Amino acid sequence: MTLARALVLLAALLLLIPGLFVALKGLAAIRRRSVLVQGRVVTGAGAILAGLVLLSWAGAMIAFAVAVVAAQWRR
């Protein structure tokens, strides 16, 4: 394995960590129906929407990291 491939794998794996934290924040926002957005507390439907946005963002981060790892693993 070359150094470049190892660094790409490391970067992809390190992307999983914040992706998991963002997913947990989204789940907490949906469950509590309350989230802090830009310095103010949002409750109700707005909090659920913010939680769904966070979950979709986390899903994209995790999916990208998995795709990069899978592409590097096949080589």
N, C-alpha and C positions, 0 to 999 in steps of 0.2 A: 504494500500500500504506500502510495506516495504521500508526501507531507501535505500537498494541496488537498487530496481526497480526505485525509485525516482531519484537516481543518474544516472542510465543508461538513463532514459528519459531526464534528464537535459543535459547529454553529447550529446545525439542525437540531441536535439534541438539546442544546441550550435554549432553543426557541420553545421547546416543550414546557419548560419550567414556568415562564410567564404565562403561557397559554393555559396551563392548569390553574394558576392563580386567578386569571381573568374569568375562567369558567366558574370557579368557586364564588367569585364576587357576583357573577350573574345569577347563579343559583340562589345565593343569599338574598339578592334584591327581589327575586321572584317570591321566595318563601316569606320574607318579612314584609313585602309590599312597601318598602321604604329604602331609599338609596340617596346618597349625597352626590349631587351632580353640580359641578361648577360652583361649589360653595353654598348651595342651598339644598334643603331636604325635599325630595320629591316622593310623594306617596301615591298609592292607588294604581290606576291604570298607567300613569307615567312611569312609575317604578317598575312595573311589569314589562313595559316596552323597553326601558333601559336595560333590564335584565336580559331580555331576549336579544337585544343588540350586542350586549357583552358576550352572551353565549355564542352568537353567530361569529363574532370576531375571534373568540377563542377556538371555535371549530375550524376557522380558516387557518389560524396559526398552527394548530395541531396537524391539520391535513397537509399543509405545506411541508412541515417538518417530516412527517411520515413519508410523503412523496419523495423528498430529497434523500432520505435514508434508504428507501426502497430502490431508487435509481442508482445510488452508489453501491448498494449491496449486490446488485446484479452484475456489476462490472468485474 
